């Protein structure tokens, strides 16, 4: 439908689910994707760059995938940290449904795929991993990052991947000026993407 995007709450059009094989957490897994979500045909290049660049997630605590799509980042967190609680957050109902189904398919019992309002407000996160929805626009993107990055535990890291030509460097400058309680550095560049580490100062 006109104006419908992967960041719409209820994407229009038929579901048209498809099964694809993707590399996650060091192995090939089978997942289900569908039209109306981000990158339904493959593991997108930015997420692949992020997953290659980040260190292992914390083994426990609360972990957040911000803008989960069909779930590749959240599923990786769940597979690599089975004793952690993973929160997969998205505004897209179809994304959440697919992420829940993929978690069940992979036997993950530690993953909660929910809209933002359903994450308990008192949680602090041991890590945030995200391929944020840059195309939603700067006001919405900035509001999202202002809301979630301060919820990192002291000393914890958020890892963000952003395409260079979609404003990775300007986003880094914005984070540095907007969040003085956090230290933002570029830690990796590959295939036209930047990986930023945003660490809440202890």
PyMOL commands that set and color helices and strands:
alter all, ss='L'
color gray80, all
select helices_A, chain A and resi 45-53+72-80+93-105+116-118+134-136+138-151+164-166+168-178
alter helices_A, ss='H'
color red, helices_A
select strands_A, chain A and resi 18-24+27-33+62-66+85-89+111-114+125-130+152-163+182-190+193-200
alter strands_A, ss='S'
color yellow, strands_A
deselect
rebuild
show_as cartoon
